[in-house]
Amino acid sequence: MKRTGVEPGNRIIVRSMARGDVPRVVETLSATPEFSKDDISIFMECIEDYLNGSEEYTFICAVRDGAILGMICYGDAPIAERVVDTYWIAVRKESRMGGIGKMLMEKAEENCRKANKRMMLVDTESAEEYAKARRFYENCGYIEMSRLKDYYAPGNDRVTYGKRLL
């Protein structure tokens, strides 16, 4: 039987990330091909700022029985009025396709609505290896809002998805 992230009798808690969660989250990011070493390095800088009290980013994670299943990081978009950028979302390989990513997105959206944010954005790539990510965002109700041709490399566009929250 295929193991999924959300199983009967296994309560999943979505909560703010704590310092003790960082090694497991880094392990998750490292095992996710879409995240480069540079991405992880930037993540480490941002999580350190967050854990030291910065309000520039919000990090939340999904936890079951003390194990980190996934995480999301988001923050206010610079300059834009009441818009939030999603910087990272990752789910452990063995927990994918079980609703963890959607649960994290929904919690982030809920937090943003409570903070009177009007829109949430997420960027991804047009390359074939990002097709699952694009489908995931679409399944969460996000629509393609813009595309910058050849942004990442020739033939690999930057695709921005968005969802109106209010």
C-alpha positions, -999 to +999 in steps of 0.1 A: +000+000+000+013+034-009+020+056+021+005+091+018+009+122+039-026+123+053-037+090+068-067+082+091-056+084+127-025+104+120-031+139+131-010+165+112-003+198+128+006+229+108+026+253+130+053+280+129+087+266+122+111+263+152+149+262+153+149+224+159+130+219+127+157+234+105+179+203+100+149+182+088+137+209+065+172+213+050+172+176+044+138+179+027+150+207+005+183+189-004+163+158-015+141+180-038+156+183-072+139+217-079+160+233-051+197+241-059+225+245-034+221+283-039+184+280-030+193+262+002+220+287+011+195+316+007+169+295+027+194+293+055+199+330+056+162+337+056+153+311+083+181+325+105+166+360+102+131+346+109+143+327+140+160+358+152+127+378+151+126+392+116+090+396+103+102+397+066+094+360+061+069+335+076+079+299+078+053+272+087+056+234+087+034+204+087+043+179+114+031+144+123+043+126+154+072+151+157+084+145+121+085+174+096+065+165+065+068+197+046+072+235+049+063+268+032+079+302+034+062+334+023+064+371+028+052+405+017+061+414-019+083+444-020+065+476-031+032+459-040+002+467-019-010+438+003+006+411-020+024+381-007+052+361-025+055+324-018+093+318-017+095+280-010+072+251-005+086+216-001+071+182+010+092+152+019+092+127-009+074+099+010+046+123+020+039+137-015+005+132-031-011+131+004-024+166+007+004+181+027+014+207+002-022+218-002-026+219+035+004+242+038-008+265+010-043+267+026-028+276+060-006+303+044-036+317+025-056+317+057-029+336+076-027+361+047-064+367+047-064+373+084-036+399+077-058+415+051-035+405+022-053+406-012-032+383-033-007+355-031+019+348-058+043+320-066+070+318-093+081+286-110+098+276-142+083+265-176+108+236-180+093+201-181+107+191-148+085+217-131+053+205-147+042+188-115+047+221-096+026+240-121-002+214-119+000+216-081-005+254-081-033+251-106-050+224-084-047+249-055-067+274-074-038+295-087-039+309-123-010+319-145-007+357-142+025+364-161+053+347-181+087+361-187+102+344-217+137+329-214+141+343-178+159+313-163+176+302-196+167+301-233+134+282-236+128+282-198+103+310-188+096+324-154+059+316-148+040+335-120+009+321-106-015+340-084-046+337-064-068+365-051-075+362-014-100+389-007 
